[in-house]
């Protein structure tokens, strides 16, 4: 219930795992919506024969609608929705230039390179992007996460290292795509380009989760990042 605090030892009842299970699924469900909605819009319209410009614009619109919904509902930014909006928005803008299809295919590299740079640049400011993402997924714990980052050296290292990992990973994905665009046939690269982006996102999410779980074993305060776990 709102306004109540969780106990260290919840009562042993038959329904005890129901609430933690729902909480455990919220970040994953949010991430699925952030990434899935624009991809469904993009590939759904392509399947119906829509032009690339129309499909990209619709995908950017879906990501933007998701972003606005989260801001209106929780007064916070969903960073992965912002990432997808930037990627598909950049692609939609690049299609307006026309020109060589291979140049247009580089839109995905431009988008992920931009987002990777944002991750790295956030290390210069007071809030690394993975900390901001954690606060957006756990709005009820946003202040506690900020305080943890400010006062706990281990937590600070975890958030900064994961932000660095996302930045390098996304920049690496954008660099790998560039030679493939010019070495492979255009029709092959159209699907492979998006597959690369999805694969990079999935691998980074898995790496991020594994790293946070391992870090929480040595630093109990970090268990706040593990949905469904009891707080220390």
C-alpha positions in Angstrom: 0.0 0.0 0.0 1.2 3.6 -0.7 2.9 5.1 2.3 3.8 1.8 4.0 7.3 0.5 4.4 8.5 -3.0 3.6 9.6 -5.1 6.5 12.8 -7.0 6.6 11.0 -10.3 7.1 7.6 -10.3 5.3 4.9 -12.5 6.8 4.9 -16.1 5.5 1.7 -16.4 3.6 0.6 -18.3 0.5 0.4 -15.1 -1.5 3.7 -13.7 -0.4 5.5 -14.0 -3.7 2.7 -12.4 -5.7 3.7 -8.8 -5.2 7.5 -9.4 -5.5 6.8 -11.3 -8.7 4.9 -8.4 -10.2 7.6 -5.9 -9.1 10.2 -8.1 -10.7 8.4 -8.0 -14.0 7.9 -4.2 -14.1 11.3 -3.1 -15.4 11.4 -5.9 -18.0 7.9 -5.0 -19.1 8.8 -1.4 -19.4 12.0 -2.2 -21.3 10.0 -4.4 -23.7 7.5 -1.6 -24.4 10.4 0.9 -24.8 12.1 -1.2 -27.5 9.2 -3.3 -28.8 6.7 -0.6 -29.7 8.8 1.3 -32.3 10.1 -2.0 -33.7 6.6 -3.4 -34.2 5.5 -0.1 -35.8 8.6 -0.2 -38.1 8.4 -3.8 -39.2 4.6 -3.9 -39.3 4.4 -1.1 -41.8 7.2 -2.6 -43.8 5.3 -5.8 -44.0 2.4 -3.9 -45.4 4.6 -2.4 -48.1 5.1 1.1 -46.6 8.0 3.2 -47.7 11.1 3.3 -45.4 10.4 7.0 -44.6 6.9 6.2 -43.5 7.9 3.2 -41.4 10.7 5.2 -39.7 8.5 8.1 -39.0 5.8 5.8 -37.5 8.5 4.1 -35.3 9.8 7.4 -34.1 6.2 8.4 -33.4 5.6 5.3 -31.4 8.8 5.8 -29.3 7.8 9.5 -28.8 4.3 8.5 -27.7 5.8 6.0 -25.2 8.1 8.6 -23.9 5.3 11.2 -23.4 3.1 8.6 -21.7 5.8 7.7 -19.2 6.5 11.4 -18.5 2.8 12.1 -18.0 2.2 9.1 -15.9 5.3 9.2 -13.6 6.9 12.6 -14.3 10.1 10.9 -15.4 12.0 10.1 -18.6 12.1 6.5 -19.8 15.6 6.5 -21.2 15.3 3.5 -23.6 12.2 5.1 -25.1 14.4 8.2 -25.6 17.1 6.0 -27.2 14.6 4.5 -29.7 13.2 7.9 -30.5 16.7 9.2 -31.2 17.6 6.2 -33.4 14.4 6.1 -35.5 14.1 9.9 -35.5 17.6 10.2 -36.9 16.8 7.6 -39.5 13.6 9.4 -40.6 15.6 12.6 -41.0 18.3 10.9 -43.0 15.8 9.5 -45.4 14.8 13.0 -46.4 18.2 13.5 -47.9 17.6 10.7 -50.4 20.8 9.7 -52.2 22.6 6.3 -52.0 20.8 3.5 -50.2 24.0 2.5 -48.4 24.3 6.0 -47.0 20.8 5.8 -45.7 21.6 2.5 -44.1 24.2 4.3 -42.0 21.4 5.9 -40.1 21.4 3.1 -37.6 25.1 3.7 -36.9 24.5 7.4 -36.6 21.7 6.7 -34.0 23.6 4.3 -31.9 26.8 6.3 -32.0 24.8 9.3 -30.8 23.3 7.4 -27.9 26.6 5.8 -27.0 28.1 9.3 -26.9 25.3 10.5 -24.6 26.1 7.6 -22.2 29.8 8.6 -22.1 29.1 12.3 -21.8 26.8 11.7 -18.9 29.9 10.5 -16.9 31.0 14.1 -16.9 27.8 15.3 -15.2 26.4 14.5 -11.8 24.1 11.7 -12.9 25.4 8.8 -15.1 22.8 7.6 -17.5 22.4 4.2 -15.9 21.6 5.9 -12.6 19.0 8.0 -14.4 17.5 4.9 -16.0 17.4 3.1 -12.6 15.6 6.1 -11.1 13.1 6.1 -14.0 12.3 2.4 -13.6 12.1 2.7 -9.8 10.5 6.1 -9.3 9.6 5.3 -5.7 13.3 4.7 -5.0 14.7 7.6 -7.0 15.8 9.6 -3.9 17.3 6.6 -2.2 19.3 5.7 -5.4 20.6 9.3 -5.6 21.6 9.2 -2.0 23.3 5.8 -2.5 25.2 7.1 -5.5 26.3 10.2 -3.5 27.4 8.4 -0.3 28.5 4.9 -1.3 31.7 4.4 -3.3 30.8 0.9 -4.5 27.4 2.1 -5.8 29.1 5.0 -7.6 31.6 2.6 -9.2 28.8 0.3 -10.4 26.7 3.1 -12.0 29.7 4.7 -13.6 31.1 1.3 -14.9 27.7 0.3 -16.4 27.3 3.7 -18.0 30.8 3.3 -19.5 29.9 -0.2 -20.7 26.8 0.9 -22.4 28.6 3.8 -24.1 31.4 1.7 -25.4 29.1 -1.1 -26.4 26.8 1.1 -28.5 29.7 2.9 -30.1 31.3 -0.4 -30.9 28.0 -1.6 -32.5 27.9 1.5 -34.7 31.5 1.0 -35.8 31.0 -2.7 -36.7 28.0 -1.8 -39.0 29.9 0.7 -41.2 32.1 -1.7 -43.2 29.3 -4.2 -43.4 27.1 -1.6 -45.1 29.6 -1.4 -48.0 30.6 -5.1 -48.1 27.2 -6.8 -48.1 24.2 -6.5 -50.5 21.7 -3.8 -49.5 18.8 -6.2 -49.1 20.9 -8.3 -46.7 22.1 -5.3 -44.8 18.6 -3.9 -44.2 17.7 -6.7 -41.9 21.1 -7.3 -40.5 21.5 -3.7 -39.5 18.4 -3.8 -37.2 19.5 -7.3 -36.0 22.8 -5.8 -34.9 21.1 -3.1 -33.0 18.7 -5.5 -31.2 21.5 -7.9 -30.5 23.7 -5.2 -29.0 20.8 -4.0 -26.8 19.9 -7.5 -25.6 23.6 -8.3 -24.8 24.1 -5.1 -23.0 20.9 -5.6 -20.9 22.0 -9.1 -20.0 25.6 -7.9 -19.1 24.1 -5.1 -17.1 21.9 -7.4 -15.1 24.6 -10.0 -14.4 27.0 -7.3 -13.3 24.5 -5.7 -11.0 23.6 -9.1 -9.5 27.3 -9.8 -8.8 27.9 -6.4 -7.4 24.9 -6.7 -5.1 26.5 -9.8 -3.5 29.4 -7.8 -2.2 27.5 -4.6 -1.5 24.1 -5.4 0.1 23.0 -1.7 -0.4 22.9 -2.4 -4.1 20.1 -5.0 -3.6 17.7 -2.1 -4.0 18.4 -2.5 -7.7 17.1 -6.1 -7.7 13.3 -6.1 -8.2 11.5 -8.6 -6.0 14.4 -9.0 -3.5 14.2 -8.0 0.1 15.9 -4.8 1.0 18.9 -5.0 3.3 
